[in-house]
Amino acid sequence: MNATEIRLRDMDIIRMNSVGLSQSTIANAVGCHPTTVTQRLKFNNVEPADTRRGFMEAIIIDLGCDCSEWLADQVSQNLTIKDFIVSLIKEKHNATNQ
C-alpha cells in the first residue's frame, strides 16, 4: 500500500470513527484488523469513539447509505457526533419554542 492509499484509508477510518462506529466495524469496512484501526487513529492523534453501547451503529444502519455519508461529512475531529446531535436537538428545540 502506497502513501496515498494509506492517507485515503486513514481519512475513511477517521470519518467512520467521527460518526461513532466501533473499531471492529471500521476494520470490516476498510478490510483490516481492528488493531490496525487503533494504530492508525493513534498515529493521526485521533481519540477512538466510545462505542460501548453501539448506539451510533444502530443509527447508521437505519439511516442508509446516502444519509450516513451525509452525516459523515458533517462531523470531524473538531465536531464530534455527540456535539452535532446536541446542536441539532437545540436547533429543533429553539425552532419549536419560539
SVG drawing of the C-alpha trace seen along z (x, -y; Angstrom):
<svg xmlns="http://www.w3.org/2000/svg" viewBox="-43 -33 47 41">
<polyline fill="none" stroke="black" stroke-width="0.4" points="0.0,0.0 1.5,-3.4 1.4,-6.6 -1.7,-8.0 -3.6,-4.8 -2.7,-4.9 -3.8,-8.5 -7.1,-7.7 -7.7,-4.8 -6.8,-6.9 -9.4,-9.5 -12.0,-6.8 -11.0,-5.5 -11.2,-8.9 -14.6,-9.7 -16.1,-6.4 -14.7,-7.0 -16.1,-10.5 -19.5,-9.1 -19.1,-6.8 -18.6,-3.4 -16.7,-0.7 -13.1,0.2 -14.2,3.6 -16.9,2.2 -14.4,-0.2 -11.9,2.6 -14.5,4.7 -15.4,1.8 -11.8,0.9 -10.6,4.5 -8.1,4.6 -7.7,5.9 -9.3,3.8 -5.8,3.3 -4.7,1.6 -7.6,-0.8 -6.5,-1.6 -2.9,-2.2 -4.0,-4.4 -6.2,-6.5 -3.3,-6.9 -0.9,-7.8 -3.3,-10.5 -3.8,-11.7 -7.5,-10.9 -9.3,-9.6 -11.2,-6.4 -15.0,-6.8 -16.7,-5.5 -18.8,-2.7 -19.6,-0.6 -23.3,-0.7 -23.3,-0.5 -25.8,-3.4 -24.5,-5.0 -24.0,-1.7 -27.8,-1.1 -28.5,-4.7 -26.1,-4.4 -27.7,-1.1 -31.2,-2.7 -30.1,-5.8 -29.0,-4.0 -26.0,-4.8 -26.8,-8.3 -27.9,-9.7 -25.0,-8.1 -22.5,-9.5 -24.0,-13.0 -23.7,-12.6 -20.0,-11.6 -19.4,-14.8 -20.9,-16.8 -18.7,-15.6 -15.0,-15.6 -12.3,-15.5 -13.3,-19.0 -17.1,-18.4 -18.0,-15.1 -21.1,-13.2 -22.2,-14.0 -21.8,-17.7 -23.5,-17.5 -26.5,-15.7 -26.7,-18.2 -26.7,-21.1 -29.5,-19.5 -31.6,-18.9 -31.1,-22.5 -31.8,-23.9 -35.1,-21.8 -36.0,-22.9 -35.4,-26.5 -37.5,-26.3 -40.4,-24.7 -40.3,-27.1 -40.3,-30.5"/>
</svg>
